[in-house]
Amino acid sequence: MNTLGLIVPCYNEQEVLELFYNETSKIISGLSEVFSCELIFVDDGSSDNTLSIIKNLALKDPAVKYISFSRNFGKEAAMLAGMSYAVKFDYIGIMDADLQHSPSLIPEMLSYVYSGEYDVAAARREDRAGEDKLKSKLSESFYKVINRVSEISLNESAQDFRIMSKKVVEAVLSLPENIRFSKGIFSWVGFNVKWIAHENRERAAGQTKWSIRKLFKYAFDGILGFTNSPLRLGFFCGAFFAVISLFALIYGIVRNSISPEYISSLPYILAAMFFIGAVMLVFMGVLGEYIGRIYTESKNRPKFVISETNTRQNIL
């Protein structure tokens, strides 16, 4: 019997969990002749009744496992914890609890990986219907930037919804960084990926947990985690402004020679000094971000803390 573990990160999802469980259970029950399946809920420090609902599901269904964090560590940590437990399965999936990731795609995705032709089957949305226009535009801009400056290539419409073979998850878990950007990590480890297009679905219930602030932080982590281009940009900007300053100096000397009555250039000098100073501070800030990440990695703190679980297995 082949084994399948479906990881479901959860943060304040009490309104949708029952709906998710009912819809997903119908799908995986149809796979029972070939696959032994488990649903692995990772409660990311929810402040509502998410954990209680998951525990009730586990009482009536032994295929439901849960991992509960001591506080909110973020979706990246939740996915990592789920993969650390689920690596024992032959096939591992990740999907959201809000039903924007349609459970009906699971059999098709699994068939591609099970055939051996692909190592990963991942979903990509055909459109962003129902999504906030500002968030959509920011997301589109982020992918354009990171694909231009990074060593990896990210599919703009890619989602976390995917099913992977065991060797892919082992490769992902082998990367030790604390500040994680899973979309970049999935792309970096490579393997054969089958992209499956599907229509964007609205949340079945509840509200999105992705604020503009969280999206900016996520994008920032992705860019700094997979490229040194911001540091190189500082060098090129410095060289550019050095050339501009040289031309300005030559222009001032020539004009003063030709027109002794030339009005004081002090305001222009001050403006240039403030501008260059601002540019220097920006790139010092970028450098500080990289140094901060080195500091975070050097502490080597655990990426999450588990308060309770019914898995009876050491995770990381």
C-alpha positions in Angstrom: 0.0 0.0 0.0 1.4 3.4 -1.0 1.3 6.2 1.6 0.2 9.8 1.2 0.5 12.6 3.8 -1.4 15.8 3.2 -0.1 18.8 5.2 -2.6 21.5 6.1 -1.2 24.7 7.7 -3.9 26.4 9.8 -4.1 29.8 11.5 -7.5 30.8 12.9 -9.4 28.7 10.5 -12.3 27.6 12.7 -15.0 28.7 10.2 -13.7 26.5 7.4 -12.1 23.4 9.0 -15.2 21.2 9.0 -16.0 22.1 5.4 -12.4 21.4 4.4 -12.4 18.0 6.2 -15.7 16.9 4.7 -14.7 17.8 1.1 -11.2 16.4 1.4 -12.2 13.2 3.1 -14.6 12.4 0.2 -11.7 12.8 -2.3 -9.1 10.7 -0.4 -11.6 8.0 0.4 -11.7 7.3 -3.3 -8.0 6.7 -3.2 -8.1 4.1 -0.4 -7.6 1.1 -2.7 -4.2 2.3 -3.7 -3.1 4.8 -1.0 -3.2 5.0 2.8 -3.8 8.6 3.5 -3.3 10.9 6.5 -4.4 14.5 7.0 -1.7 16.4 9.0 -3.1 19.7 10.4 -0.4 22.1 11.6 -2.0 24.6 14.0 0.2 27.7 13.8 -0.6 29.1 17.2 -4.3 29.9 16.4 -6.1 32.1 18.9 -9.6 30.8 18.0 -11.1 27.2 18.3 -9.0 25.8 15.4 -7.1 23.4 17.6 -10.2 22.2 19.4 -11.9 21.4 16.1 -8.8 19.5 14.8 -8.7 17.5 18.0 -12.4 16.6 17.6 -11.7 15.5 14.1 -8.8 13.4 15.3 -11.0 11.6 17.9 -13.4 10.4 15.2 -10.8 9.8 12.4 -7.5 8.1 13.2 -6.2 9.4 9.9 -6.2 12.9 11.3 -2.9 14.0 12.9 -2.1 17.4 14.3 0.9 19.4 15.3 0.2 22.5 17.4 2.8 25.3 17.9 3.3 27.2 21.2 2.7 30.5 19.3 2.4 31.8 15.8 5.6 31.0 13.9 4.2 31.6 10.4 3.1 29.5 7.5 6.7 28.7 6.4 7.4 27.1 9.8 4.0 25.2 9.6 4.9 23.7 6.2 8.4 22.8 7.5 7.0 21.0 10.6 4.5 19.2 8.4 7.1 18.0 5.9 9.4 17.0 8.8 6.7 14.6 10.0 5.4 13.6 6.6 8.8 12.7 5.1 8.1 9.1 6.1 5.3 8.9 3.5 5.9 7.9 -0.1 4.1 11.0 -1.3 3.6 14.3 0.5 1.1 17.1 -0.3 0.6 20.7 0.9 -2.7 22.5 0.7 -4.4 25.4 2.5 -7.4 24.9 4.7 -9.5 27.7 3.2 -10.6 25.6 0.2 -8.9 28.0 -2.3 -6.9 24.9 -3.1 -9.5 22.5 -4.5 -9.3 19.0 -3.1 -10.7 17.7 -6.3 -7.3 18.2 -8.0 -5.6 15.7 -5.6 -6.2 12.5 -7.7 -4.9 14.2 -10.9 -1.9 15.7 -9.2 -1.1 12.4 -7.5 -1.4 10.4 -10.7 1.4 12.5 -12.3 3.8 11.8 -9.5 2.7 8.2 -9.0 3.5 7.5 -12.6 7.1 8.3 -12.0 7.2 10.8 -14.9 7.2 13.8 -12.6 8.6 14.4 -9.1 6.2 17.2 -8.3 2.7 18.1 -9.4 1.9 21.8 -8.4 -1.1 24.0 -9.0 -0.9 27.4 -10.7 -3.9 29.7 -10.9 -5.3 30.7 -14.3 -6.4 34.1 -12.9 -6.7 36.1 -9.8 -10.5 36.5 -9.8 -11.8 37.6 -6.5 -8.4 38.8 -5.2 -7.8 42.3 -4.1 -6.5 44.3 -7.1 -3.7 46.0 -5.2 -2.4 42.7 -3.8 -2.6 41.2 -7.3 -0.5 44.0 -8.8 2.0 43.9 -6.0 2.4 40.1 -6.4 2.9 40.5 -10.1 5.5 43.1 -9.6 7.3 41.0 -7.0 7.6 38.0 -9.4 9.0 40.3 -12.2 11.6 41.7 -9.8 12.8 38.4 -8.3 12.9 36.6 -11.7 15.1 39.4 -13.0 17.6 39.5 -10.2 17.6 36.0 -8.7 19.4 32.8 -9.5 16.1 31.0 -9.6 13.0 31.3 -11.7 9.6 31.4 -10.0 6.3 30.7 -11.8 4.2 33.8 -11.2 1.0 31.9 -10.8 2.5 29.1 -8.6 0.8 28.2 -5.3 1.9 26.2 -2.3 -0.6 23.5 -3.3 1.5 20.6 -4.5 2.1 16.9 -4.2 5.7 15.7 -4.1 7.6 12.5 -4.0 9.6 11.6 -0.9 13.0 12.5 -2.4 11.8 16.0 -3.1 10.8 16.6 0.5 14.1 15.1 1.7 15.9 17.6 -0.5 13.8 20.5 0.9 14.4 19.4 4.4 18.2 19.2 3.8 18.3 23.0 3.4 19.0 24.4 6.9 18.2 28.1 6.7 16.0 29.6 9.4 14.5 32.4 7.3 12.7 30.3 4.7 11.0 31.1 1.5 9.5 27.9 0.3 8.5 28.9 -3.2 12.2 29.7 -3.8 13.3 26.5 -2.1 11.0 24.4 -4.2 12.4 26.0 -7.3 16.0 25.8 -6.1 16.0 22.0 -5.4 14.7 21.5 -9.0 13.2 18.1 -10.1 10.6 17.5 -12.8 7.4 19.6 -12.1 4.0 19.2 -13.7 2.1 22.4 -13.5 -1.7 22.1 -13.3 -3.8 25.1 -14.1 -7.0 25.7 -12.1 -9.4 28.6 -11.6 -8.9 30.7 -8.6 -11.4 30.0 -5.8 -12.5 32.4 -3.1 -12.2 31.3 0.6 -15.0 29.1 1.7 -15.3 31.0 5.0 -13.3 33.4 7.2 -10.8 36.1 6.1 -7.4 36.0 4.5 -4.4 36.2 6.9 -2.2 37.8 4.3 -2.1 41.6 4.9 -0.2 44.0 2.8 2.5 44.2 5.5 2.9 40.4 5.6 3.1 40.2 1.8 5.9 42.8 1.8 7.8 40.9 4.4 7.3 37.7 2.4 8.5 39.3 -0.8 11.5 40.9 1.1 12.5 37.5 2.5 12.3 35.9 -0.9 14.5 38.5 -2.6 17.1 38.6 0.1 17.1 34.9 0.4 17.9 34.1 -3.2 19.9 36.9 -4.6 22.8 39.2 -3.7 21.7 41.7 -6.4 20.7 44.5 -3.9 24.3 44.5 -2.7 25.7 44.7 -6.2 23.2 47.5 -6.9 24.8 49.6 -4.2 28.2 49.4 -6.1 26.7 50.4 -9.4 24.8 53.3 -7.8 27.9 54.5 -6.1 29.8 54.4 -9.4 27.0 56.2 -11.2 26.9 59.0 -8.6 30.7 59.3 -8.6 30.6 60.0 -12.4 27.8 62.5 -11.9 29.8 64.2 -9.2 32.9 64.4 -11.4 30.9 66.0 -14.3 29.3 68.4 -11.8 32.8 69.4 -10.5 34.1 70.0 -14.0 31.0 72.0 -14.9 31.4 74.2 -11.8 35.1 74.8 -12.5 34.5 75.7 -16.2 31.5 78.0 -15.5 33.3 79.8 -12.7 36.2 80.4 -15.0 34.0 81.8 -17.8 31.5 83.7 -15.5 33.2 85.0 -12.3 29.8 86.5 -11.3 28.4 83.0 -11.2 25.8 82.7 -8.4 26.8 80.5 -5.4 26.2 76.8 -6.0 25.8 76.0 -2.3 22.1 75.0 -2.6 22.9 72.5 -5.3 25.9 71.1 -3.4 23.7 70.6 -0.3 21.0 69.0 -2.3 23.5 66.6 -3.9 25.0 65.8 -0.5 21.6 65.0 1.0 20.6 62.9 -2.0 23.9 60.9 -2.0 23.6 60.5 1.8 20.1 59.1 1.5 21.3 56.6 -1.1 24.1 55.5 1.2 21.7 55.0 4.1 19.4 52.9 1.9 22.2 50.6 0.9 23.5 50.5 4.5 20.0 49.3 5.4 20.2 46.6 2.7 23.6 45.5 4.0 22.1 45.5 7.5 19.3 43.2 6.4 21.9 40.6 5.1 23.9 41.0 8.3 20.8 40.5 10.3 20.1 37.3 8.5 23.6 36.1 9.2 23.0 36.8 12.9 19.7 35.0 12.8 21.2 31.9 11.2 24.2 31.9 13.5 21.9 31.6 16.6 20.5 28.5 15.1 17.3 28.6 17.1 14.6 26.1 16.4 12.3 27.1 13.6 9.2 26.3 15.7 8.2 25.0 19.1 5.6 22.3 19.4 3.2 22.6 22.4 1.3 19.3 21.6 0.8 16.7 19.0 -0.7 13.3 18.5 2.0 12.1 16.0 4.2 10.4 18.6 7.2 11.3 16.5 10.2 13.6 17.0 9.9 16.5 14.5 13.2 18.2 13.6 
